[in-house]
Amino acid sequence: MPETKVLINLSNHHIHLCAADVDALFGPGHKLTRTKDLMQPGQFACDETVTVKGPKGAIAKVRVLGPERKETQCEILSSETFKLGVPDCPTRESSKLDGSTSFEIEGPAGSVMKSQGLIIAKRHIHFDPASAARFGVKDNEIVDLKVPGERGAVFLNVICRVNAAYALECHLDFDEGNAVGIGNGAMGEVVRRA
């Protein structure tokens, strides 16, 4: 029988910055300050935060995650689209930014206007190849995730992302976790489709 149980961790809003935007927001030559390693290998939370602005409002103290990326990307919660005034913000996989929402970033040394890069993260599970084999899933396969408990539910349309650089972990965001009454470290059941 394939494995089905997967660790769930919740994501809050956060931002990934390209090198040029790090310079613009924090000053030329600034290096991001690693404060905490994340479960995905090589990924870390930084001491730095920024303010993310939309047409109607702003979110202060948005955590920067490292390392620097090729393209700046900010992931927000669905519930925050109203505060920013971006009701059409798309739900996307990480790095799939074409046609995503424009936004402004403000840092201590300056601000940057981005023509795209604001998204709601698509729920997903990271698999290393050995874990994917144990679960019987393939890269880009769509599965469902059953969360038990008093407020338990089944999340549909969870994408499997398989890569040798990943560690086995499911990412839901705070809105989704709050809806079913779970926090970091909860377990869910991967349900493959027939």
Secondary structure, DSSP 4 states (H G I P E B T S, - for coil): ----EEEEEEE-SEEEEEHHHHHHHH-TT----EEEE-SSTT-EEEEEEEEEE-SS-EEEEEEEEEEEESS-EEEE-GGGHHHHT-TTPPEE-TT--TT-EEEEEE-SS-EEEEEEEEEEEPPEEEE-HHHHHHHT--TT-EEEEEE-STT-EEEEEEEEEE-TT--SEEEEEHHHHHHHT--TTEEEEEE---
